Amino acid sequence: MQTSLPALLTIFAMALVTYLTRIGGVWLMSRVSLSERMKAWLTYLPGAVIVSLVAPTVLSTGFAETGAALATVLVAARTRNLLLAMIVGVGVVVGLRALLANLR
């Protein structure tokens, strides 16, 4: 495999832009004082982003995947153990896929 100079320069430029974007955000937010309400809002942002990324996939797939997502959420909410929730989710999707395959 051969690597050309323009490809390496492009990769370097993209890495530099990514780094500058991130460090710029950190620098800019260090200069802004946040209200308590804004701090509370920002704590919910990661969860909202995850839901916005996962929900379309869950709702556009089959019964097995939707059931596994529901089981994962229920176990995570009930036990607060994310590892257990992931294991249950994988187990449910495998089980439901096998069950649905046998029913066809």
Phi and psi restraints in degrees (range 20) as a CNS / XPLOR table:
assign (resid 1 and name C) (resid 2 and name N)
       (resid 2 and name CA) (resid 2 and name C) 1.0 -107.3 20.0 2
assign (resid 2 and name N) (resid 2 and name CA)
       (resid 2 and name C) (resid 3 and name N) 1.0 141.1 20.0 2
assign (resid 2 and name C) (resid 3 and name N)
       (resid 3 and name CA) (resid 3 and name C) 1.0 -115.1 20.0 2
assign (resid 3 and name N) (resid 3 and name CA)
       (resid 3 and name C) (resid 4 and name N) 1.0 128.6 20.0 2
assign (resid 3 and name C) (resid 4 and name N)
       (resid 4 and name CA) (resid 4 and name C) 1.0 -93.2 20.0 2
assign (resid 4 and name N) (resid 4 and name CA)
       (resid 4 and name C) (resid 5 and name N) 1.0 157.5 20.0 2
assign (resid 4 and name C) (resid 5 and name N)
       (resid 5 and name CA) (resid 5 and name C) 1.0 -62.9 20.0 2
assign (resid 5 and name N) (resid 5 and name CA)
       (resid 5 and name C) (resid 6 and name N) 1.0 -42.8 20.0 2
assign (resid 5 and name C) (resid 6 and name N)
       (resid 6 and name CA) (resid 6 and name C) 1.0 -60.9 20.0 2
assign (resid 6 and name N) (resid 6 and name CA)
       (resid 6 and name C) (resid 7 and name N) 1.0 -35.5 20.0 2
assign (resid 6 and name C) (resid 7 and name N)
       (resid 7 and name CA) (resid 7 and name C) 1.0 -66.6 20.0 2
assign (resid 7 and name N) (resid 7 and name CA)
       (resid 7 and name C) (resid 8 and name N) 1.0 -43.2 20.0 2
assign (resid 7 and name C) (resid 8 and name N)
       (resid 8 and name CA) (resid 8 and name C) 1.0 -64.5 20.0 2
assign (resid 8 and name N) (resid 8 and name CA)
       (resid 8 and name C) (resid 9 and name N) 1.0 -40.8 20.0 2
assign (resid 8 and name C) (resid 9 and name N)
       (resid 9 and name CA) (resid 9 and name C) 1.0 -65.7 20.0 2
assign (resid 9 and name N) (resid 9 and name CA)
       (resid 9 and name C) (resid 10 and name N) 1.0 -36.9 20.0 2
assign (resid 9 and name C) (resid 10 and name N)
       (resid 10 and name CA) (resid 10 and name C) 1.0 -64.8 20.0 2
assign (resid 10 and name N) (resid 10 and name CA)
       (resid 10 and name C) (resid 11 and name N) 1.0 -45.2 20.0 2
assign (resid 10 and name C) (resid 11 and name N)
       (resid 11 and name CA) (resid 11 and name C) 1.0 -61.6 20.0 2
assign (resid 11 and name N) (resid 11 and name CA)
       (resid 11 and name C) (resid 12 and name N) 1.0 -44.1 20.0 2
assign (resid 11 and name C) (resid 12 and name N)
       (resid 12 and name CA) (resid 12 and name C) 1.0 -62.3 20.0 2
assign (resid 12 and name N) (resid 12 and name CA)
       (resid 12 and name C) (resid 13 and name N) 1.0 -43.1 20.0 2
assign (resid 12 and name C) (resid 13 and name N)
       (resid 13 and name CA) (resid 13 and name C) 1.0 -64.3 20.0 2
assign (resid 13 and name N) (resid 13 and name CA)
       (resid 13 and name C) (resid 14 and name N) 1.0 -40.9 20.0 2
assign (resid 13 and name C) (resid 14 and name N)
       (resid 14 and name CA) (resid 14 and name C) 1.0 -65.3 20.0 2
assign (resid 14 and name N) (resid 14 and name CA)
       (resid 14 and name C) (resid 15 and name N) 1.0 -39.6 20.0 2
assign (resid 14 and name C) (resid 15 and name N)
       (resid 15 and name CA) (resid 15 and name C) 1.0 -64.2 20.0 2
assign (resid 15 and name N) (resid 15 and name CA)
       (resid 15 and name C) (resid 16 and name N) 1.0 -41.9 20.0 2
assign (resid 15 and name C) (resid 16 and name N)
       (resid 16 and name CA) (resid 16 and name C) 1.0 -64.1 20.0 2
assign (resid 16 and name N) (resid 16 and name CA)
       (resid 16 and name C) (resid 17 and name N) 1.0 -44.0 20.0 2
assign (resid 16 and name C) (resid 17 and name N)
       (resid 17 and name CA) (resid 17 and name C) 1.0 -63.4 20.0 2
assign (resid 17 and name N) (resid 17 and name CA)
       (resid 17 and name C) (resid 18 and name N) 1.0 -42.3 20.0 2
assign (resid 17 and name C) (resid 18 and name N)
       (resid 18 and name CA) (resid 18 and name C) 1.0 -60.9 20.0 2
assign (resid 18 and name N) (resid 18 and name CA)
       (resid 18 and name C) (resid 19 and name N) 1.0 -46.4 20.0 2
assign (resid 18 and name C) (resid 19 and name N)
       (resid 19 and name CA) (resid 19 and name C) 1.0 -62.7 20.0 2
assign (resid 19 and name N) (resid 19 and name CA)
       (resid 19 and name C) (resid 20 and name N) 1.0 -45.8 20.0 2
assign (resid 19 and name C) (resid 20 and name N)
       (resid 20 and name CA) (resid 20 and name C) 1.0 -64.1 20.0 2
assign (resid 20 and name N) (resid 20 and name CA)
       (resid 20 and name C) (resid 21 and name N) 1.0 -36.2 20.0 2
assign (resid 20 and name C) (resid 21 and name N)
       (resid 21 and name CA) (resid 21 and name C) 1.0 -63.7 20.0 2
assign (resid 21 and name N) (resid 21 and name CA)
       (resid 21 and name C) (resid 22 and name N) 1.0 -45.3 20.0 2
assign (resid 21 and name C) (resid 22 and name N)
       (resid 22 and name CA) (resid 22 and name C) 1.0 -67.5 20.0 2
assign (resid 22 and name N) (resid 22 and name CA)
       (resid 22 and name C) (resid 23 and name N) 1.0 -48.3 20.0 2
assign (resid 22 and name C) (resid 23 and name N)
       (resid 23 and name CA) (resid 23 and name C) 1.0 -67.9 20.0 2
assign (resid 23 and name N) (resid 23 and name CA)
       (resid 23 and name C) (resid 24 and name N) 1.0 -31.0 20.0 2
assign (resid 23 and name C) (resid 24 and name N)
       (resid 24 and name CA) (resid 24 and name C) 1.0 -65.1 20.0 2
assign (resid 24 and name N) (resid 24 and name CA)
       (resid 24 and name C) (resid 25 and name N) 1.0 -39.7 20.0 2
assign (resid 24 and name C) (resid 25 and name N)
       (resid 25 and name CA) (resid 25 and name C) 1.0 -65.2 20.0 2
assign (resid 25 and name N) (resid 25 and name CA)
       (resid 25 and name C) (resid 26 and name N) 1.0 -41.7 20.0 2
assign (resid 25 and name C) (resid 26 and name N)
       (resid 26 and name CA) (resid 26 and name C) 1.0 -64.1 20.0 2
assign (resid 26 and name N) (resid 26 and name CA)
       (resid 26 and name C) (resid 27 and name N) 1.0 -44.9 20.0 2
assign (resid 26 and name C) (resid 27 and name N)
       (resid 27 and name CA) (resid 27 and name C) 1.0 -62.4 20.0 2
assign (resid 27 and name N) (resid 27 and name CA)
       (resid 27 and name C) (resid 28 and name N) 1.0 -45.9 20.0 2
assign (resid 27 and name C) (resid 28 and name N)
       (resid 28 and name CA) (resid 28 and name C) 1.0 -63.5 20.0 2
assign (resid 28 and name N) (resid 28 and name CA)
       (resid 28 and name C) (resid 29 and name N) 1.0 -44.2 20.0 2
assign (resid 28 and name C) (resid 29 and name N)
       (resid 29 and name CA) (resid 29 and name C) 1.0 -70.8 20.0 2
assign (resid 29 and name N) (resid 29 and name CA)
       (resid 29 and name C) (resid 30 and name N) 1.0 -22.1 20.0 2
assign (resid 29 and name C) (resid 30 and name N)
       (resid 30 and name CA) (resid 30 and name C) 1.0 -71.6 20.0 2
assign (resid 30 and name N) (resid 30 and name CA)
       (resid 30 and name C) (resid 31 and name N) 1.0 -17.0 20.0 2
assign (resid 30 and name C) (resid 31 and name N)
       (resid 31 and name CA) (resid 31 and name C) 1.0 -95.8 20.0 2
assign (resid 31 and name N) (resid 31 and name CA)
       (resid 31 and name C) (resid 32 and name N) 1.0 -4.0 20.0 2
assign (resid 31 and name C) (resid 32 and name N)
       (resid 32 and name CA) (resid 32 and name C) 1.0 -110.4 20.0 2
assign (resid 32 and name N) (resid 32 and name CA)
       (resid 32 and name C) (resid 33 and name N) 1.0 133.3 20.0 2
assign (resid 32 and name C) (resid 33 and name N)
       (resid 33 and name CA) (resid 33 and name C) 1.0 -93.7 20.0 2
assign (resid 33 and name N) (resid 33 and name CA)
       (resid 33 and name C) (resid 34 and name N) 1.0 130.2 20.0 2
assign (resid 33 and name C) (resid 34 and name N)
       (resid 34 and name CA) (resid 34 and name C) 1.0 -98.1 20.0 2
assign (resid 34 and name N) (resid 34 and name CA)
       (resid 34 and name C) (resid 35 and name N) 1.0 141.2 20.0 2
assign (resid 34 and name C) (resid 35 and name N)
       (resid 35 and name CA) (resid 35 and name C) 1.0 -76.5 20.0 2
assign (resid 35 and name N) (resid 35 and name CA)
       (resid 35 and name C) (resid 36 and name N) 1.0 164.8 20.0 2
assign (resid 35 and name C) (resid 36 and name N)
       (resid 36 and name CA) (resid 36 and name C) 1.0 -61.8 20.0 2
assign (resid 36 and name N) (resid 36 and name CA)
       (resid 36 and name C) (resid 37 and name N) 1.0 -36.3 20.0 2
assign (resid 36 and name C) (resid 37 and name N)
       (resid 37 and name CA) (resid 37 and name C) 1.0 -65.0 20.0 2
assign (resid 37 and name N) (resid 37 and name CA)
       (resid 37 and name C) (resid 38 and name N) 1.0 -41.9 20.0 2
assign (resid 37 and name C) (resid 38 and name N)
       (resid 38 and name CA) (resid 38 and name C) 1.0 -67.0 20.0 2
assign (resid 38 and name N) (resid 38 and name CA)
       (resid 38 and name C) (resid 39 and name N) 1.0 -39.9 20.0 2
assign (resid 38 and name C) (resid 39 and name N)
       (resid 39 and name CA) (resid 39 and name C) 1.0 -61.6 20.0 2
assign (resid 39 and name N) (resid 39 and name CA)
       (resid 39 and name C) (resid 40 and name N) 1.0 -42.2 20.0 2
assign (resid 39 and name C) (resid 40 and name N)
       (resid 40 and name CA) (resid 40 and name C) 1.0 -63.9 20.0 2
assign (resid 40 and name N) (resid 40 and name CA)
       (resid 40 and name C) (resid 41 and name N) 1.0 -41.2 20.0 2
assign (resid 40 and name C) (resid 41 and name N)
       (resid 41 and name CA) (resid 41 and name C) 1.0 -63.0 20.0 2
assign (resid 41 and name N) (resid 41 and name CA)
       (resid 41 and name C) (resid 42 and name N) 1.0 -42.0 20.0 2
assign (resid 41 and name C) (resid 42 and name N)
       (resid 42 and name CA) (resid 42 and name C) 1.0 -66.7 20.0 2
assign (resid 42 and name N) (resid 42 and name CA)
       (resid 42 and name C) (resid 43 and name N) 1.0 -26.6 20.0 2
assign (resid 42 and name C) (resid 43 and name N)
       (resid 43 and name CA) (resid 43 and name C) 1.0 -69.2 20.0 2
assign (resid 43 and name N) (resid 43 and name CA)
       (resid 43 and name C) (resid 44 and name N) 1.0 -25.7 20.0 2
assign (resid 43 and name C) (resid 44 and name N)
       (resid 44 and name CA) (resid 44 and name C) 1.0 -88.2 20.0 2
assign (resid 44 and name N) (resid 44 and name CA)
       (resid 44 and name C) (resid 45 and name N) 1.0 -10.6 20.0 2
assign (resid 44 and name C) (resid 45 and name N)
       (resid 45 and name CA) (resid 45 and name C) 1.0 -61.4 20.0 2
assign (resid 45 and name N) (resid 45 and name CA)
       (resid 45 and name C) (resid 46 and name N) 1.0 -45.1 20.0 2
assign (resid 45 and name C) (resid 46 and name N)
       (resid 46 and name CA) (resid 46 and name C) 1.0 -59.5 20.0 2
assign (resid 46 and name N) (resid 46 and name CA)
       (resid 46 and name C) (resid 47 and name N) 1.0 -40.7 20.0 2
assign (resid 46 and name C) (resid 47 and name N)
       (resid 47 and name CA) (resid 47 and name C) 1.0 -64.6 20.0 2
assign (resid 47 and name N) (resid 47 and name CA)
       (resid 47 and name C) (resid 48 and name N) 1.0 -39.4 20.0 2
assign (resid 47 and name C) (resid 48 and name N)
       (resid 48 and name CA) (resid 48 and name C) 1.0 -66.3 20.0 2
assign (resid 48 and name N) (resid 48 and name CA)
       (resid 48 and name C) (resid 49 and name N) 1.0 -37.8 20.0 2
assign (resid 48 and name C) (resid 49 and name N)
       (resid 49 and name CA) (resid 49 and name C) 1.0 -66.0 20.0 2
assign (resid 49 and name N) (resid 49 and name CA)
       (resid 49 and name C) (resid 50 and name N) 1.0 -43.2 20.0 2
assign (resid 49 and name C) (resid 50 and name N)
       (resid 50 and name CA) (resid 50 and name C) 1.0 -62.1 20.0 2
assign (resid 50 and name N) (resid 50 and name CA)
       (resid 50 and name C) (resid 51 and name N) 1.0 -44.7 20.0 2
assign (resid 50 and name C) (resid 51 and name N)
       (resid 51 and name CA) (resid 51 and name C) 1.0 -62.0 20.0 2
assign (resid 51 and name N) (resid 51 and name CA)
       (resid 51 and name C) (resid 52 and name N) 1.0 -41.6 20.0 2
assign (resid 51 and name C) (resid 52 and name N)
       (resid 52 and name CA) (resid 52 and name C) 1.0 -67.4 20.0 2
assign (resid 52 and name N) (resid 52 and name CA)
       (resid 52 and name C) (resid 53 and name N) 1.0 -25.2 20.0 2
assign (resid 52 and name C) (resid 53 and name N)
       (resid 53 and name CA) (resid 53 and name C) 1.0 -85.4 20.0 2
assign (resid 53 and name N) (resid 53 and name CA)
       (resid 53 and name C) (resid 54 and name N) 1.0 -35.9 20.0 2
assign (resid 53 and name C) (resid 54 and name N)
       (resid 54 and name CA) (resid 54 and name C) 1.0 -86.0 20.0 2
assign (resid 54 and name N) (resid 54 and name CA)
       (resid 54 and name C) (resid 55 and name N) 1.0 -38.1 20.0 2
assign (resid 54 and name C) (resid 55 and name N)
       (resid 55 and name CA) (resid 55 and name C) 1.0 -56.5 20.0 2
assign (resid 55 and name N) (resid 55 and name CA)
       (resid 55 and name C) (resid 56 and name N) 1.0 -46.4 20.0 2
assign (resid 55 and name C) (resid 56 and name N)
       (resid 56 and name CA) (resid 56 and name C) 1.0 -61.0 20.0 2
assign (resid 56 and name N) (resid 56 and name CA)
       (resid 56 and name C) (resid 57 and name N) 1.0 -38.1 20.0 2
assign (resid 56 and name C) (resid 57 and name N)
       (resid 57 and name CA) (resid 57 and name C) 1.0 -66.9 20.0 2
assign (resid 57 and name N) (resid 57 and name CA)
       (resid 57 and name C) (resid 58 and name N) 1.0 -44.9 20.0 2
assign (resid 57 and name C) (resid 58 and name N)
       (resid 58 and name CA) (resid 58 and name C) 1.0 -63.1 20.0 2
assign (resid 58 and name N) (resid 58 and name CA)
       (resid 58 and name C) (resid 59 and name N) 1.0 -42.1 20.0 2
assign (resid 58 and name C) (resid 59 and name N)
       (resid 59 and name CA) (resid 59 and name C) 1.0 -79.3 20.0 2
assign (resid 59 and name N) (resid 59 and name CA)
       (resid 59 and name C) (resid 60 and name N) 1.0 -16.1 20.0 2
assign (resid 59 and name C) (resid 60 and name N)
       (resid 60 and name CA) (resid 60 and name C) 1.0 -101.3 20.0 2
assign (resid 60 and name N) (resid 60 and name CA)
       (resid 60 and name C) (resid 61 and name N) 1.0 -0.3 20.0 2
assign (resid 60 and name C) (resid 61 and name N)
       (resid 61 and name CA) (resid 61 and name C) 1.0 -99.5 20.0 2
assign (resid 61 and name N) (resid 61 and name CA)
       (resid 61 and name C) (resid 62 and name N) 1.0 -167.9 20.0 2
assign (resid 61 and name C) (resid 62 and name N)
       (resid 62 and name CA) (resid 62 and name C) 1.0 -83.7 20.0 2
assign (resid 62 and name N) (resid 62 and name CA)
       (resid 62 and name C) (resid 63 and name N) 1.0 -175.0 20.0 2
assign (resid 62 and name C) (resid 63 and name N)
       (resid 63 and name CA) (resid 63 and name C) 1.0 -62.7 20.0 2
assign (resid 63 and name N) (resid 63 and name CA)
       (resid 63 and name C) (resid 64 and name N) 1.0 -40.0 20.0 2
assign (resid 63 and name C) (resid 64 and name N)
       (resid 64 and name CA) (resid 64 and name C) 1.0 -62.6 20.0 2
assign (resid 64 and name N) (resid 64 and name CA)
       (resid 64 and name C) (resid 65 and name N) 1.0 -44.6 20.0 2
assign (resid 64 and name C) (resid 65 and name N)
       (resid 65 and name CA) (resid 65 and name C) 1.0 -69.0 20.0 2
assign (resid 65 and name N) (resid 65 and name CA)
       (resid 65 and name C) (resid 66 and name N) 1.0 -39.6 20.0 2
assign (resid 65 and name C) (resid 66 and name N)
       (resid 66 and name CA) (resid 66 and name C) 1.0 -66.2 20.0 2
assign (resid 66 and name N) (resid 66 and name CA)
       (resid 66 and name C) (resid 67 and name N) 1.0 -41.9 20.0 2
assign (resid 66 and name C) (resid 67 and name N)
       (resid 67 and name CA) (resid 67 and name C) 1.0 -63.4 20.0 2
assign (resid 67 and name N) (resid 67 and name CA)
       (resid 67 and name C) (resid 68 and name N) 1.0 -40.0 20.0 2
assign (resid 67 and name C) (resid 68 and name N)
       (resid 68 and name CA) (resid 68 and name C) 1.0 -66.6 20.0 2
assign (resid 68 and name N) (resid 68 and name CA)
       (resid 68 and name C) (resid 69 and name N) 1.0 -39.6 20.0 2
assign (resid 68 and name C) (resid 69 and name N)
       (resid 69 and name CA) (resid 69 and name C) 1.0 -63.7 20.0 2
assign (resid 69 and name N) (resid 69 and name CA)
       (resid 69 and name C) (resid 70 and name N) 1.0 -42.5 20.0 2
assign (resid 69 and name C) (resid 70 and name N)
       (resid 70 and name CA) (resid 70 and name C) 1.0 -63.1 20.0 2
assign (resid 70 and name N) (resid 70 and name CA)
       (resid 70 and name C) (resid 71 and name N) 1.0 -44.1 20.0 2
assign (resid 70 and name C) (resid 71 and name N)
       (resid 71 and name CA) (resid 71 and name C) 1.0 -62.3 20.0 2
assign (resid 71 and name N) (resid 71 and name CA)
       (resid 71 and name C) (resid 72 and name N) 1.0 -40.5 20.0 2
assign (resid 71 and name C) (resid 72 and name N)
       (resid 72 and name CA) (resid 72 and name C) 1.0 -62.8 20.0 2
assign (resid 72 and name N) (resid 72 and name CA)
       (resid 72 and name C) (resid 73 and name N) 1.0 -45.2 20.0 2
assign (resid 72 and name C) (resid 73 and name N)
       (resid 73 and name CA) (resid 73 and name C) 1.0 -63.9 20.0 2
assign (resid 73 and name N) (resid 73 and name CA)
       (resid 73 and name C) (resid 74 and name N) 1.0 -43.0 20.0 2
assign (resid 73 and name C) (resid 74 and name N)
       (resid 74 and name CA) (resid 74 and name C) 1.0 -64.3 20.0 2
assign (resid 74 and name N) (resid 74 and name CA)
       (resid 74 and name C) (resid 75 and name N) 1.0 -44.1 20.0 2
assign (resid 74 and name C) (resid 75 and name N)
       (resid 75 and name CA) (resid 75 and name C) 1.0 -66.4 20.0 2
assign (resid 75 and name N) (resid 75 and name CA)
       (resid 75 and name C) (resid 76 and name N) 1.0 -40.9 20.0 2
assign (resid 75 and name C) (resid 76 and name N)
       (resid 76 and name CA) (resid 76 and name C) 1.0 -64.2 20.0 2
assign (resid 76 and name N) (resid 76 and name CA)
       (resid 76 and name C) (resid 77 and name N) 1.0 -40.7 20.0 2
assign (resid 76 and name C) (resid 77 and name N)
       (resid 77 and name CA) (resid 77 and name C) 1.0 -69.8 20.0 2
assign (resid 77 and name N) (resid 77 and name CA)
       (resid 77 and name C) (resid 78 and name N) 1.0 -36.8 20.0 2
assign (resid 77 and name C) (resid 78 and name N)
       (resid 78 and name CA) (resid 78 and name C) 1.0 -76.6 20.0 2
assign (resid 78 and name N) (resid 78 and name CA)
       (resid 78 and name C) (resid 79 and name N) 1.0 -43.3 20.0 2
assign (resid 78 and name C) (resid 79 and name N)
       (resid 79 and name CA) (resid 79 and name C) 1.0 -102.5 20.0 2
assign (resid 79 and name N) (resid 79 and name CA)
       (resid 79 and name C) (resid 80 and name N) 1.0 -18.8 20.0 2
assign (resid 79 and name C) (resid 80 and name N)
       (resid 80 and name CA) (resid 80 and name C) 1.0 59.7 20.0 2
assign (resid 80 and name N) (resid 80 and name CA)
       (resid 80 and name C) (resid 81 and name N) 1.0 24.3 20.0 2
assign (resid 80 and name C) (resid 81 and name N)
       (resid 81 and name CA) (resid 81 and name C) 1.0 -113.6 20.0 2
assign (resid 81 and name N) (resid 81 and name CA)
       (resid 81 and name C) (resid 82 and name N) 1.0 103.5 20.0 2
assign (resid 81 and name C) (resid 82 and name N)
       (resid 82 and name CA) (resid 82 and name C) 1.0 -70.6 20.0 2
assign (resid 82 and name N) (resid 82 and name CA)
       (resid 82 and name C) (resid 83 and name N) 1.0 -33.7 20.0 2
assign (resid 82 and name C) (resid 83 and name N)
       (resid 83 and name CA) (resid 83 and name C) 1.0 -63.5 20.0 2
assign (resid 83 and name N) (resid 83 and name CA)
       (resid 83 and name C) (resid 84 and name N) 1.0 -46.0 20.0 2
assign (resid 83 and name C) (resid 84 and name N)
       (resid 84 and name CA) (resid 84 and name C) 1.0 -62.1 20.0 2
assign (resid 84 and name N) (resid 84 and name CA)
       (resid 84 and name C) (resid 85 and name N) 1.0 -40.4 20.0 2
assign (resid 84 and name C) (resid 85 and name N)
       (resid 85 and name CA) (resid 85 and name C) 1.0 -62.4 20.0 2
assign (resid 85 and name N) (resid 85 and name CA)
       (resid 85 and name C) (resid 86 and name N) 1.0 -42.4 20.0 2
assign (resid 85 and name C) (resid 86 and name N)
       (resid 86 and name CA) (resid 86 and name C) 1.0 -65.6 20.0 2
assign (resid 86 and name N) (resid 86 and name CA)
       (resid 86 and name C) (resid 87 and name N) 1.0 -41.5 20.0 2
assign (resid 86 and name C) (resid 87 and name N)
       (resid 87 and name CA) (resid 87 and name C) 1.0 -63.1 20.0 2
assign (resid 87 and name N) (resid 87 and name CA)
       (resid 87 and name C) (resid 88 and name N) 1.0 -43.7 20.0 2
assign (resid 87 and name C) (resid 88 and name N)
       (resid 88 and name CA) (resid 88 and name C) 1.0 -63.1 20.0 2
assign (resid 88 and name N) (resid 88 and name CA)
       (resid 88 and name C) (resid 89 and name N) 1.0 -42.6 20.0 2
assign (resid 88 and name C) (resid 89 and name N)
       (resid 89 and name CA) (resid 89 and name C) 1.0 -60.6 20.0 2
assign (resid 89 and name N) (resid 89 and name CA)
       (resid 89 and name C) (resid 90 and name N) 1.0 -45.5 20.0 2
assign (resid 89 and name C) (resid 90 and name N)
       (resid 90 and name CA) (resid 90 and name C) 1.0 -64.7 20.0 2
assign (resid 90 and name N) (resid 90 and name CA)
       (resid 90 and name C) (resid 91 and name N) 1.0 -42.7 20.0 2
assign (resid 90 and name C) (resid 91 and name N)
       (resid 91 and name CA) (resid 91 and name C) 1.0 -62.3 20.0 2
assign (resid 91 and name N) (resid 91 and name CA)
       (resid 91 and name C) (resid 92 and name N) 1.0 -41.5 20.0 2
assign (resid 91 and name C) (resid 92 and name N)
       (resid 92 and name CA) (resid 92 and name C) 1.0 -66.4 20.0 2
assign (resid 92 and name N) (resid 92 and name CA)
       (resid 92 and name C) (resid 93 and name N) 1.0 -43.2 20.0 2
assign (resid 92 and name C) (resid 93 and name N)
       (resid 93 and name CA) (resid 93 and name C) 1.0 -66.2 20.0 2
assign (resid 93 and name N) (resid 93 and name CA)
       (resid 93 and name C) (resid 94 and name N) 1.0 -39.5 20.0 2
assign (resid 93 and name C) (resid 94 and name N)
       (resid 94 and name CA) (resid 94 and name C) 1.0 -65.3 20.0 2
assign (resid 94 and name N) (resid 94 and name CA)
       (resid 94 and name C) (resid 95 and name N) 1.0 -45.1 20.0 2
assign (resid 94 and name C) (resid 95 and name N)
       (resid 95 and name CA) (resid 95 and name C) 1.0 -63.7 20.0 2
assign (resid 95 and name N) (resid 95 and name CA)
       (resid 95 and name C) (resid 96 and name N) 1.0 -45.6 20.0 2
assign (resid 95 and name C) (resid 96 and name N)
       (resid 96 and name CA) (resid 96 and name C) 1.0 -67.5 20.0 2
assign (resid 96 and name N) (resid 96 and name CA)
       (resid 96 and name C) (resid 97 and name N) 1.0 -36.9 20.0 2
assign (resid 96 and name C) (resid 97 and name N)
       (resid 97 and name CA) (resid 97 and name C) 1.0 -63.8 20.0 2
assign (resid 97 and name N) (resid 97 and name CA)
       (resid 97 and name C) (resid 98 and name N) 1.0 -42.8 20.0 2
assign (resid 97 and name C) (resid 98 and name N)
       (resid 98 and name CA) (resid 98 and name C) 1.0 -66.0 20.0 2
assign (resid 98 and name N) (resid 98 and name CA)
       (resid 98 and name C) (resid 99 and name N) 1.0 -42.3 20.0 2
assign (resid 98 and name C) (resid 99 and name N)
       (resid 99 and name CA) (resid 99 and name C) 1.0 -63.1 20.0 2
assign (resid 99 and name N) (resid 99 and name CA)
       (resid 99 and name C) (resid 100 and name N) 1.0 -44.5 20.0 2
assign (resid 99 and name C) (resid 100 and name N)
       (resid 100 and name CA) (resid 100 and name C) 1.0 -68.1 20.0 2
assign (resid 100 and name N) (resid 100 and name CA)
       (resid 100 and name C) (resid 101 and name N) 1.0 -33.5 20.0 2
assign (resid 100 and name C) (resid 101 and name N)
       (resid 101 and name CA) (resid 101 and name C) 1.0 -67.3 20.0 2
assign (resid 101 and name N) (resid 101 and name CA)
       (resid 101 and name C) (resid 102 and name N) 1.0 -35.8 20.0 2
assign (resid 101 and name C) (resid 102 and name N)
       (resid 102 and name CA) (resid 102 and name C) 1.0 -74.6 20.0 2
assign (resid 102 and name N) (resid 102 and name CA)
       (resid 102 and name C) (resid 103 and name N) 1.0 -24.9 20.0 2
assign (resid 102 and name C) (resid 103 and name N)
       (resid 103 and name CA) (resid 103 and name C) 1.0 -79.1 20.0 2
assign (resid 103 and name N) (resid 103 and name CA)
       (resid 103 and name C) (resid 104 and name N) 1.0 -18.6 20.0 2
